[in-house]
Amino acid sequence: MVMATLNTACGWVDTDPSSILIALGIGVTRYGITQIITCMNDLCDFAPQVIGSVQDLLDQYTSAQEKMVELNSGSDGKTLIKADVLEWEAAAPGASYSPEREMTRVREQLMLFFAACPICGGEGYINGVTSLVRS
């Protein structure tokens, strides 16, 4: 399989293809990289003004991942051994942050940019199967 060449002239960087696949929850495979690069080049051709927005979303995804790691490892060496009463206080509107919700939000936004990409579930994608097009 011939790997597609990423068009970096419009602002893409070499790590963007794998970062996009990871943020979309798609495996990083030779096929996946080739397909996403093709879609990225198409996006570069017809909407180069959105490349910065996609890269901002990738940064937001990375930040949410880092926050999740921080929250998941922030027990300060303590282990909960007894909890008699749990009390919940309603959070102020907009005060609640969830890295998982942020990652889902970013994934949904990326899907909007790559809606026509077959590997992302776009055109040619039917119930988990990508249609093959004969050239």
N, CA, C and O of each residue as an XYZ file, in Angstrom:
540
protein
N       0.847     -1.171      0.000
C       0.000      0.000      0.000
C       0.898      1.241      0.000
O       1.824      1.339      0.805
N       0.629      2.168     -0.884
C       1.388      3.404     -0.987
C       0.824      4.403      0.013
O      -0.376      4.679      0.033
N       1.710      4.935      0.835
C       1.288      5.920      1.832
C       1.054      7.262      1.145
O       1.827      7.669      0.278
N      -0.009      7.935      1.538
C      -0.295      9.270      1.024
C       0.705     10.254      1.633
O       1.227     10.025      2.724
N       0.962     11.333      0.931
C       1.872     12.370      1.409
C       1.054     13.539      1.927
O       0.202     14.072      1.216
N       1.310     13.932      3.155
C       0.581     15.025      3.786
C       0.987     16.359      3.186
O       2.175     16.651      3.053
N      -0.001     17.168      2.826
C       0.242     18.507      2.305
C       0.465     19.446      3.490
O      -0.491     19.896      4.123
N       1.721     19.737      3.783
C       2.043     20.607      4.917
C       2.023     22.089      4.541
O       2.197     22.951      5.403
N       1.813     22.384      3.272
C       1.814     23.774      2.821
C       0.680     24.589      3.440
O       0.790     25.808      3.567
N      -0.409     23.921      3.826
C      -1.544     24.662      4.386
C      -1.514     24.694      5.915
O      -2.441     25.210      6.540
N      -0.459     24.147      6.521
C      -0.327     24.254      7.966
C      -0.338     22.947      8.734
O      -0.065     22.939      9.934
N      -0.648     21.839      8.070
C      -0.607     20.552      8.764
C       0.810     20.254      9.199
O       1.762     20.676      8.542
N       0.966     19.527     10.307
C       2.279     19.044     10.734
C       2.246     17.521     10.746
O       1.174     16.916     10.770
N       3.422     16.910     10.731
C       3.534     15.458     10.579
C       2.806     14.652     11.655
O       2.400     13.519     11.397
N       2.636     15.205     12.843
C       1.966     14.461     13.915
C       0.446     14.575     13.855
O      -0.248     13.848     14.566
N      -0.081     15.458     13.034
C      -1.529     15.666     12.971
C      -2.331     14.425     12.563
O      -3.367     14.164     13.174
N      -1.902     13.646     11.558
C      -2.722     12.487     11.172
C      -2.972     11.508     12.328
O      -4.114     11.115     12.567
N      -1.926     11.120     13.037
C      -2.122     10.171     14.140
C      -2.895     10.819     15.278
O      -3.701     10.155     15.930
N      -2.664     12.105     15.529
C      -3.404     12.804     16.584
C      -4.894     12.862     16.274
O      -5.722     12.702     17.171
N      -5.237     13.089     15.019
C      -6.647     13.131     14.612
C      -7.279     11.759     14.789
O      -8.382     11.649     15.324
N      -6.589     10.712     14.344
C      -7.134      9.358     14.486
C      -7.365      9.007     15.951
O      -8.398      8.433     16.296
N      -6.417      9.345     16.807
C      -6.557      9.050     18.236
C      -7.716      9.832     18.831
O      -8.527      9.274     19.570
N      -7.801     11.118     18.517
C      -8.888     11.943     19.057
C     -10.249     11.456     18.574
O     -11.240     11.588     19.292
N     -10.311     10.895     17.371
C     -11.569     10.382     16.837
C     -11.884      8.972     17.343
O     -12.965      8.441     17.090
N     -10.935      8.376     18.056
C     -11.159      7.031     18.571
C     -10.974      5.959     17.511
O     -11.539      4.870     17.610
N     -10.181      6.274     16.498
C      -9.900      5.349     15.407
C      -8.457      4.864     15.578
O      -7.576      5.651     15.923
N      -8.220      3.610     15.344
C      -6.877      3.073     15.497
C      -5.881      3.678     14.526
O      -6.228      4.053     13.406
N      -4.635      3.765     14.977
C      -3.559      4.276     14.132
C      -2.954      3.086     13.389
O      -2.131      2.338     13.917
N      -3.396      2.945     12.149
C      -2.912      1.874     11.287
C      -2.416      2.484      9.984
O      -2.663      3.656      9.700
N      -1.719      1.685      9.204
C      -1.248      2.179      7.898
C      -2.447      2.649      7.060
O      -2.411      3.716      6.447
N      -3.506      1.832      7.048
C      -4.712      2.199      6.294
C      -5.328      3.483      6.849
O      -5.700      4.378      6.090
N      -5.432      3.566      8.161
C      -6.017      4.751      8.787
C      -5.237      6.011      8.481
O      -5.820      7.043      8.149
N      -3.916      5.931      8.591
C      -3.064      7.090      8.285
C      -3.241      7.515      6.833
O      -3.387      8.703      6.545
N      -3.229      6.549      5.921
C      -3.395      6.865      4.502
C      -4.741      7.536      4.247
O      -4.819      8.528      3.523
N      -5.797      6.993      4.843
C      -7.130      7.554      4.632
C      -7.262      8.948      5.232
O      -7.803      9.846      4.586
N      -6.774      9.147      6.463
C      -6.941     10.451      7.102
C      -6.085     11.507      6.400
O      -6.491     12.665      6.305
N      -4.905     11.120      5.907
C      -4.075     12.074      5.156
C      -4.798     12.507      3.884
O      -4.779     13.684      3.525
N      -5.433     11.560      3.207
C      -6.202     11.906      2.005
C      -7.296     12.910      2.355
O      -7.503     13.885      1.633
N      -7.989     12.672      3.457
C      -9.064     13.572      3.881
C      -8.515     14.926      4.336
O      -9.124     15.965      4.080
N      -7.372     14.910      5.005
C      -6.746     16.163      5.434
C      -6.327     16.991      4.218
O      -6.513     18.208      4.203
N      -5.763     16.339      3.204
C      -5.377     17.044      1.989
C      -6.596     17.613      1.273
O      -6.546     18.721      0.740
N      -7.696     16.852      1.261
C      -8.941     17.359      0.670
C      -9.421     18.594      1.420
O      -9.816     19.585      0.805
N      -9.388     18.536      2.740
C      -9.806     19.677      3.559
C      -8.915     20.877      3.272
O      -9.387     22.013      3.225
N      -7.646     20.625      3.084
C      -6.696     21.682      2.747
C      -7.046     22.331      1.403
O      -6.895     23.540      1.231
N      -7.511     21.518      0.462
C      -7.858     22.027     -0.864
C      -9.107     22.902     -0.851
O      -9.127     23.962     -1.476
N     -10.158     22.462     -0.138
C     -11.418     23.204     -0.237
C     -11.728     24.100      0.957
O     -12.616     24.948      0.863
N     -11.028     23.939      2.070
C     -11.286     24.796      3.238
C     -10.020     25.000      4.061
O      -9.994     24.645      5.240
N      -8.975     25.561      3.473
C      -7.711     25.711      4.210
C      -7.834     26.598      5.452
O      -6.999     26.520      6.354
N      -8.861     27.431      5.502
C      -9.043     28.324      6.642
C      -9.407     27.585      7.928
O      -9.324     28.170      9.008
N      -9.806     26.327      7.841
C     -10.211     25.581      9.046
C      -9.090     24.738      9.651
O      -9.276     24.133     10.707
N      -7.939     24.692      8.999
C      -6.838     23.861      9.496
C      -6.451     24.283     10.916
O      -6.235     23.430     11.777
N      -6.365     25.573     11.162
C      -6.035     26.071     12.500
C      -7.065     25.656     13.540
O      -6.712     25.354     14.680
N      -8.328     25.639     13.157
C      -9.389     25.215     14.075
C      -9.247     23.746     14.442
O      -9.442     23.370     15.598
N      -8.907     22.915     13.462
C      -8.701     21.489     13.724
C      -7.519     21.305     14.670
O      -7.584     20.505     15.603
N      -6.449     22.039     14.431
C      -5.274     21.921     15.299
C      -5.560     22.430     16.713
O      -5.033     21.886     17.683
N      -6.384     23.462     16.836
C      -6.800     23.927     18.168
C      -7.580     22.832     18.899
O      -7.391     22.622     20.097
N      -8.453     22.140     18.174
C      -9.200     21.031     18.782
C      -8.260     19.925     19.245
O      -8.475     19.330     20.302
N      -7.228     19.648     18.467
C      -6.251     18.636     18.871
C      -5.537     19.051     20.157
O      -5.293     18.219     21.031
N      -5.203     20.335     20.271
C      -4.584     20.846     21.500
C      -5.531     20.711     22.686
O      -5.108     20.351     23.785
N      -6.817     21.002     22.464
C      -7.810     20.872     23.529
C      -7.964     19.417     23.962
O      -8.136     19.130     25.147
N      -7.904     18.509     23.005
C      -8.006     17.082     23.313
C      -6.815     16.645     24.174
O      -6.977     15.933     25.165
N      -5.633     17.079     23.780
C      -4.423     16.745     24.541
C      -4.495     17.313     25.947
O      -4.119     16.637     26.905
N      -4.971     18.544     26.086
C      -5.114     19.156     27.408
C      -6.091     18.379     28.275
O      -5.842     18.182     29.465
N      -7.200     17.936     27.695
C      -8.191     17.165     28.446
C      -7.599     15.823     28.876
O      -7.852     15.361     29.989
N      -6.813     15.196     28.001
C      -6.160     13.934     28.365
C      -5.199     14.146     29.532
O      -5.173     13.351     30.472
N      -4.416     15.211     29.472
C      -3.464     15.504     30.540
C      -4.188     15.778     31.859
O      -3.734     15.349     32.920
N      -5.307     16.487     31.792
C      -6.088     16.763     32.993
C      -6.662     15.470     33.566
O      -6.692     15.296     34.785
N      -7.114     14.567     32.708
C      -7.656     13.303     33.171
C      -6.584     12.486     33.888
O      -6.854     11.883     34.927
N      -5.380     12.463     33.341
C      -4.275     11.753     33.987
C      -3.977     12.380     35.339
O      -3.761     11.673     36.323
N      -3.966     13.695     35.387
C      -3.713     14.411     36.644
C      -4.779     14.081     37.684
O      -4.453     13.800     38.837
N      -6.041     14.114     37.287
C      -7.131     13.822     38.220
C      -7.117     12.358     38.664
O      -7.412     12.054     39.820
N      -6.776     11.460     37.752
C      -6.773     10.035     38.074
C      -5.595      9.623     38.945
O      -5.642      8.578     39.594
N      -4.549     10.424     38.968
C      -3.385     10.062     39.769
C      -3.207     11.003     40.959
O      -2.163     10.972     41.612
N      -4.189     11.825     41.250
C      -4.079     12.827     42.309
C      -4.650     12.421     43.641
O      -5.306     13.235     44.291
N      -4.430     11.192     44.081
C      -4.976     10.762     45.377
C      -4.055     11.119     46.524
O      -4.385     10.851     47.680
N      -2.926     11.707     46.242
C      -1.956     12.092     47.262
C      -1.531     10.910     48.116
O      -1.195     11.089     49.287
N      -1.539      9.718     47.563
C      -1.106      8.536     48.288
C      -2.103      8.017     49.308
O      -1.788      7.112     50.081
N      -3.301      8.581     49.315
C      -4.314      8.153     50.276
C      -5.253      7.144     49.628
O      -5.529      7.205     48.430
N      -5.734      6.218     50.445
C      -6.705      5.235     49.986
C      -7.951      5.355     50.846
O      -7.864      5.332     52.073
N      -9.102      5.482     50.216
C     -10.360      5.551     50.947
C     -10.657      4.180     51.552
O     -10.760      3.184     50.835
N     -10.795      4.141     52.888
C     -11.079      2.855     53.536
C     -12.440      2.842     54.215
O     -12.962      1.778     54.547
N     -13.022      4.042     54.425
C     -14.327      4.085     55.066
C     -15.019      5.389     54.680
O     -14.428      6.468     54.730
N     -16.289      5.260     54.294
C     -17.080      6.436     53.954
C     -18.465      6.235     54.549
O     -19.238      5.412     54.059
N     -18.783      6.977     55.599
C     -20.070      6.815     56.268
C     -21.192      7.554     55.559
O     -22.272      7.002     55.351
N     -20.944      8.774     55.196
C     -21.991      9.613     54.625
C     -21.439     10.321     53.389
O     -20.370     10.930     53.415
N     -22.204     10.218     52.316
C     -21.855     10.971     51.123
C     -22.849     12.106     50.976
O     -24.060     11.884     50.988
N     -22.348     13.308     50.840
C     -23.196     14.467     50.618
C     -22.744     15.134     49.330
O     -21.551     15.287     49.066
N     -23.715     15.519     48.550
C     -23.417     16.144     47.268
C     -23.899     17.576     47.278
O     -24.988     17.877     47.767
N     -23.100     18.429     46.749
C     -23.474     19.835     46.608
C     -23.581     20.136     45.122
O     -22.703     19.790     44.332
N     -24.663     20.781     44.768
C     -24.854     21.130     43.355
C     -23.778     22.117     42.932
O     -23.520     23.113     43.609
N     -23.167     21.823     41.815
C     -22.132     22.716     41.299
C     -22.779     23.942     40.676
O     -23.886     23.881     40.142
N     -22.075     25.035     40.755
C     -22.556     26.256     40.117
C     -22.581     26.028     38.607
O     -21.747     25.289     38.083
N     -23.514     26.644     37.909
C     -23.583     26.469     36.452
C     -22.248     26.785     35.791
O     -21.663     27.844     36.020
N     -21.782     25.867     34.979
C     -20.531     26.068     34.266
C     -19.285     25.774     35.093
O     -18.173     25.840     34.569
N     -19.448     25.450     36.375
C     -18.297     25.231     37.247
C     -17.766     23.810     37.153
O     -16.629     23.553     37.547
N     -18.549     22.903     36.650
C     -18.155     21.506     36.587
C     -17.328     21.257     35.334
O     -17.712     21.656     34.235
N     -16.200     20.601     35.506
C     -15.354     20.254     34.367
C     -15.130     18.755     34.364
O     -14.826     18.165     35.401
N     -15.277     18.152     33.228
C     -15.035     16.730     33.091
C     -14.138     16.514     31.869
O     -14.531     16.843     30.750
N     -12.946     15.966     32.074
C     -12.082     15.705     30.924
C     -12.747     14.777     29.906
O     -12.557     14.928     28.700
N     -13.527     13.816     30.405
C     -14.195     12.893     29.489
C     -15.197     13.629     28.607
O     -15.267     13.378     27.403
N     -15.983     14.549     29.208
C     -16.946     15.327     28.409
C     -16.223     16.224     27.409
O     -16.682     16.406     26.282
N     -15.098     16.777     27.827
C     -14.330     17.642     26.929
C     -13.784     16.833     25.756
O     -13.820     17.298     24.618
N     -13.286     15.643     26.016
C     -12.768     14.803     24.943
C     -13.890     14.394     23.982
O     -13.675     14.330     22.772
N     -15.063     14.123     24.508
C     -16.217     13.799     23.664
C     -16.625     15.001     22.823
O     -16.945     14.856     21.643
N     -16.615     16.187     23.426
C     -16.953     17.414     22.693
C     -15.981     17.626     21.535
O     -16.390     17.928     20.414
N     -14.692     17.465     21.820
C     -13.676     17.645     20.771
C     -13.875     16.615     19.667
O     -13.798     16.951     18.485
N     -14.132     15.355     20.046
C     -14.359     14.287     19.057
C     -15.535     14.657     18.144
O     -15.454     14.489     16.927
N     -16.612     15.155     18.726
C     -17.785     15.532     17.932
C     -17.468     16.689     16.995
O     -17.927     16.705     15.853
N     -16.688     17.654     17.466
C     -16.305     18.779     16.616
C     -15.406     18.326     15.470
O     -15.569     18.773     14.335
N     -14.455     17.435     15.769
C     -13.592     16.915     14.708
C     -14.398     16.163     13.656
O     -14.113     16.254     12.462
N     -15.411     15.417     14.108
C     -16.258     14.688     13.163
C     -16.950     15.640     12.186
O     -17.202     15.279     11.036
N     -17.252     16.840     12.639
C     -17.872     17.816     11.739
C     -16.902     18.241     10.636
O     -17.308     18.435      9.490
N     -15.626     18.383     10.979
C     -14.633     18.764      9.979
C     -14.345     17.618      9.006
O     -14.048     17.855      7.835
N     -14.433     16.377      9.491
C     -14.109     15.219      8.660
C     -15.351     14.399      8.311
O     -15.282     13.176      8.195
N     -16.467     15.070      8.147
C     -17.741     14.402      7.863
C     -17.721     13.635      6.544
O     -18.423     12.634      6.407
N     -16.938     14.081      5.585
C     -16.899     13.419      4.280
C     -15.850     12.314      4.210
O     -15.723     11.643      3.186
N     -15.108     12.124      5.280
C     -14.018     11.145      5.276
C     -14.559      9.749      5.568
O     -15.146      9.529      6.627
N     -14.373      8.807      4.655
C     -14.921      7.461      4.860
C     -14.462      6.780      6.146
O     -15.260      6.098      6.789
N     -13.212      6.942      6.535
C     -12.727      6.259      7.732
C     -13.331      6.848      9.009
O     -13.327      6.207     10.060
N     -13.839      8.048      8.908
C     -14.454      8.716     10.064
C     -15.957      8.503     10.116
O     -16.636      9.067     10.973
N     -16.474      7.701      9.215
C     -17.912      7.456      9.207
C     -18.649      8.325      8.221
O     -19.877      8.403      8.260
N     -17.926      8.977      7.342
C     -18.556      9.861      6.371
C     -19.003      9.136      5.119
O     -19.416      7.978      5.178
N     -18.922      9.807      4.001
C     -19.374      9.253      2.724
C     -18.717      7.905      2.462
O     -17.509      7.756      2.649
N     -19.485      6.948      2.041
C     -18.964      5.635      1.721
C     -18.863      4.716      2.923
O     -18.389      3.587      2.795
N     -19.294      5.172      4.079
C     -19.202      4.394      5.313
C     -20.594      3.924      5.687
O     -21.463      4.741      5.989
N     -20.816      2.618      5.672
C     -22.152      2.079      5.916
C     -22.088      1.048      7.029
O     -21.480     -0.010      6.863
N     -22.711      1.348      8.168
C     -22.781      0.414      9.290
C     -21.445     -0.230      9.644
O     -21.362     -1.449      9.796
N     -20.410      0.578      9.774
C     -19.119      0.059     10.202
C     -18.258     -0.511      9.090
O     -17.199     -1.078      9.361
N     -18.691     -0.373      7.840
C     -17.925     -0.895      6.715
C     -17.667      0.235      5.732
O     -18.590      0.944      5.333
N     -16.419      0.399      5.348
C     -16.060      1.409      4.368
C     -16.161      0.812      2.980
O     -15.603     -0.251      2.707
N     -16.877      1.499      2.104
C     -16.999      1.021      0.724
C     -15.673      1.176      0.005
O     -14.982      2.182      0.164
N     -15.325      0.180     -0.781
C     -14.121      0.262     -1.598
C     -14.497      0.821     -2.947
O     -15.498      0.419     -3.541
N     -13.702      1.736     -3.426
C     -13.950      2.351     -4.729
C     -12.862      1.900     -5.676
O     -11.675      2.080     -5.401
N     -13.256      1.322     -6.777
C     -12.283      0.856     -7.761
C     -11.844      2.022     -8.618
O     -12.663      2.805     -9.101
N     -10.541      2.127     -8.801
C     -10.038      3.244     -9.628
C      -9.666      2.768    -11.006
O      -9.226      3.564    -11.836
